[in-house]
Amino acid sequence: MITDPLFYAAAIPAVILLGLAKGGFSGLGLLSLPLMALVVSPVQAAAITLPILIVQDVVSVWAYRHTWDRRNVVILVLGAISGILTGYLLASQVSDAAVKLAVGVISVAFAARRIVVERRAVPPKPAPADVPRGIFWGWFTGFTSMIAHAGGPPFQIYVMPQRLPRDVFVGTGAIVFALVNWIKVPPYLALGQFTTENMATAAALFPVAIASTWAGVLLVRRVSGQNFYTAVYVLLVFVGAKLIYDGAVALF
């Protein structure tokens, strides 16, 4: 287990952000991996994070077990399976930085456009949960999740225009990412990332992970549906900008 206090000074806030994201504040979790990568390698940070995500999934799935959209889950997970496989096969050839830059640009462009559209006098009609777009964005979700735990923005780009009720949106994300994270376990095992040190370190952070996820669930239910979507769009802009910055710095 990692014993360096500096690691936990970064890891505890990172896990709290993951918990708040799992509880419903979508997007905050993308700030976690860069925080942990300040004190350990990005590869080790991702390996420590996956067991934490799986534990947090238990809490979020239980909290939202009655409010999720079956059609979206099926479509997205089918696409995500192929995306995870692609990410595994290209793990040694695809740069984390390039993935972050691409996801960041798409996220900012999408969120900025949606903020403008949503503020029109006559808001757009909710988009349908169609199969072709869902499979594509599901693939993108699985791929970016496998490479950089960055599956949130592609998921949001597909689901948010549907204008699902707040709890259904959050619950659908909880189920999708719970399944995606379990599907990622065999590839991570094959890549040798579940070392004794990484697993023990993750276990030490489990109490913080569980408590922060419940806090996210309780807090998000105090936010109205309209304000919730506005907040998520704004967060997506900031998170996308952070991904663009991280990717550009690493590449150039």
C-alpha positions in Angstrom: 0.0 0.0 0.0 1.2 3.5 -0.7 2.1 5.3 2.6 3.3 8.7 1.3 1.1 11.4 3.0 1.5 13.5 -0.1 -0.3 10.9 -2.2 -3.3 10.9 0.2 -3.3 14.7 0.2 -4.2 14.5 -3.5 -6.1 11.2 -3.5 -8.6 12.0 -0.8 -10.0 15.2 -2.6 -9.9 13.2 -5.9 -12.0 10.4 -4.4 -14.4 12.9 -2.9 -14.9 14.5 -6.4 -15.5 11.0 -7.8 -18.1 10.3 -5.2 -19.9 13.6 -5.8 -19.9 12.7 -9.6 -21.2 9.2 -8.9 -23.9 10.7 -6.7 -25.2 12.9 -9.6 -22.9 15.9 -10.2 -21.8 14.5 -13.5 -18.4 15.8 -14.8 -16.6 16.4 -11.5 -15.0 13.0 -11.6 -12.9 13.9 -14.6 -10.9 16.2 -12.3 -9.9 13.2 -10.1 -7.4 11.4 -12.3 -5.3 14.5 -13.0 -5.2 15.2 -9.3 -3.9 11.7 -8.5 -1.5 11.9 -11.4 0.3 14.8 -9.7 1.7 12.3 -7.2 1.8 8.9 -9.0 2.0 7.9 -12.7 -1.2 8.3 -14.7 -1.3 4.5 -15.3 -1.1 3.7 -11.6 -3.7 6.4 -10.8 -6.1 4.8 -13.3 -5.4 1.3 -11.8 -6.1 2.6 -8.2 -9.2 4.5 -9.4 -11.0 1.5 -11.0 -11.7 -0.5 -7.8 -12.8 2.8 -6.1 -15.2 3.4 -9.0 -16.7 -0.1 -8.7 -17.3 0.4 -5.0 -18.9 3.8 -5.6 -21.1 2.2 -8.3 -22.7 -0.1 -5.7 -23.9 3.0 -3.8 -25.1 5.0 -6.8 -26.9 2.0 -8.4 -28.6 1.3 -5.1 -29.7 4.9 -4.7 -31.1 5.1 -8.3 -32.2 1.5 -8.7 -35.8 2.6 -9.5 -35.0 5.5 -11.8 -33.1 4.6 -15.0 -33.9 4.2 -18.7 -33.6 0.6 -19.9 -33.4 1.5 -23.6 -30.5 3.9 -23.2 -28.6 1.4 -21.0 -28.9 -1.4 -23.5 -27.9 0.8 -26.5 -25.0 2.5 -24.7 -23.5 -0.7 -23.1 -23.6 -2.6 -26.4 -21.6 0.2 -28.0 -19.3 0.5 -24.9 -18.3 -3.2 -25.1 -16.7 -2.6 -28.5 -15.2 0.7 -27.4 -13.5 -1.0 -24.4 -12.2 -3.8 -26.6 -10.8 -1.1 -29.0 -9.2 0.7 -26.1 -7.6 -2.5 -24.8 -6.2 -3.4 -28.2 -4.8 0.1 -28.8 -3.7 0.7 -25.1 0.0 0.8 -26.0 -0.5 2.9 -29.2 -3.0 5.6 -28.2 -1.9 8.6 -26.2 -3.9 9.6 -23.1 -3.2 13.2 -24.1 -4.6 12.8 -27.6 -7.8 11.2 -26.1 -8.2 14.0 -23.6 -7.7 16.7 -26.2 -10.3 15.2 -28.5 -12.8 14.6 -25.7 -12.2 18.1 -24.4 -12.8 19.8 -27.8 -16.0 17.8 -28.4 -17.3 18.5 -24.9 -16.8 22.2 -25.0 -18.3 22.5 -28.5 -21.3 20.4 -27.5 -22.0 22.1 -24.1 -21.6 25.6 -25.4 -24.0 24.9 -28.3 -26.5 23.3 -26.0 -26.4 26.3 -23.5 -27.2 28.6 -26.4 -30.0 26.3 -27.7 -31.5 25.8 -24.3 -31.8 29.6 -23.8 -34.0 30.1 -26.8 -37.6 31.3 -26.3 -38.8 28.0 -27.6 -36.6 25.2 -26.3 -35.9 22.3 -28.6 -37.9 19.1 -28.4 -36.2 16.2 -26.5 -34.1 14.0 -28.8 -35.0 10.3 -29.1 -32.9 7.5 -27.8 -32.0 6.3 -31.3 -29.8 3.3 -32.0 -27.1 4.6 -34.5 -26.1 7.6 -32.4 -26.4 5.6 -29.2 -24.1 2.8 -30.5 -21.5 5.5 -31.7 -21.5 7.4 -28.4 -21.6 4.2 -26.4 -18.4 3.1 -28.3 -16.9 6.5 -27.6 -17.9 6.2 -23.9 -16.3 2.7 -23.6 -13.1 3.7 -25.5 -12.4 6.9 -23.5 -13.3 5.2 -20.3 -10.8 2.4 -21.0 -8.0 4.7 -22.0 -8.4 7.6 -19.6 -11.5 7.0 -17.3 -13.1 9.8 -19.4 -16.4 8.3 -20.5 -18.6 10.9 -18.9 -18.6 13.6 -21.6 -19.6 11.2 -24.5 -22.3 9.7 -22.3 -23.6 13.2 -21.6 -23.5 14.3 -25.2 -25.8 11.4 -26.2 -28.2 11.4 -23.2 -28.6 15.1 -22.2 -30.5 16.2 -25.3 -33.2 13.7 -24.4 -34.1 15.9 -21.4 -34.7 12.9 -19.1 -36.0 13.7 -15.6 -33.0 14.4 -13.4 -33.1 11.2 -11.4 -33.6 9.1 -14.5 -30.6 10.8 -16.1 -28.4 10.2 -13.1 -29.7 6.6 -12.6 -29.1 5.7 -16.3 -25.5 6.9 -15.9 -25.1 5.0 -12.7 -26.2 1.7 -14.4 -24.2 2.3 -17.6 -20.9 3.1 -15.8 -21.4 0.3 -13.3 -21.5 -2.2 -16.2 -18.7 -0.4 -18.1 -16.4 -0.5 -15.1 -17.0 -4.3 -14.6 -16.4 -4.9 -18.3 -13.0 -3.1 -17.9 -11.8 -5.4 -15.2 -10.6 -8.3 -17.5 -8.6 -5.9 -19.7 -7.0 -4.2 -16.7 -6.1 -7.7 -15.3 -4.6 -8.6 -18.7 -2.6 -5.4 -18.7 -1.2 -6.3 -15.2 -2.5 -3.1 -13.5 -4.1 -4.7 -10.4 -1.0 -5.1 -8.3 -1.1 -5.8 -4.6 0.0 -2.2 -3.8 -2.6 -0.6 -6.0 -5.5 -2.8 -4.6 -4.4 -2.2 -1.0 -4.2 1.6 -1.7 -7.7 1.6 -3.3 -9.1 -0.4 -0.3 -7.7 2.3 2.1 -9.7 4.9 0.2 -13.0 2.9 0.2 -14.6 4.6 3.3 -14.0 8.1 1.7 -15.4 6.7 -1.6 -18.6 5.4 0.0 -19.3 8.5 2.2 -18.7 11.0 -0.7 -21.0 9.1 -3.0 -23.9 9.2 -0.5 -23.2 12.9 0.0 -23.5 13.4 -3.8 -26.8 11.5 -3.8 -28.2 13.6 -1.0 -27.0 16.9 -2.4 -28.1 16.4 -6.0 -31.7 15.8 -4.9 -31.8 19.3 -3.5 -31.2 20.8 -7.0 -34.2 21.4 -9.3 -34.3 19.6 -12.6 -33.8 22.7 -14.8 -31.0 24.0 -12.6 -29.4 20.6 -12.6 -29.1 20.5 -16.4 -27.8 24.0 -16.6 -25.1 23.1 -13.9 -24.1 20.0 -15.8 -23.7 21.9 -19.1 -21.5 24.5 -17.4 -19.5 21.8 -15.6 -19.0 20.1 -19.0 -17.6 23.3 -20.4 -15.1 23.6 -17.6 -14.2 19.9 -17.6 -13.8 20.0 -21.4 -11.5 23.0 -21.1 -9.4 21.2 -18.5 -9.1 18.2 -20.7 -8.0 20.4 -23.7 -5.4 22.0 -21.5 -4.1 18.7 -20.1 -4.0 17.1 -23.6 -2.4 20.1 -25.3 0.3 20.5 -22.6 1.2 16.8 -22.8 1.2 16.8 -26.6 2.9 20.1 -27.4 
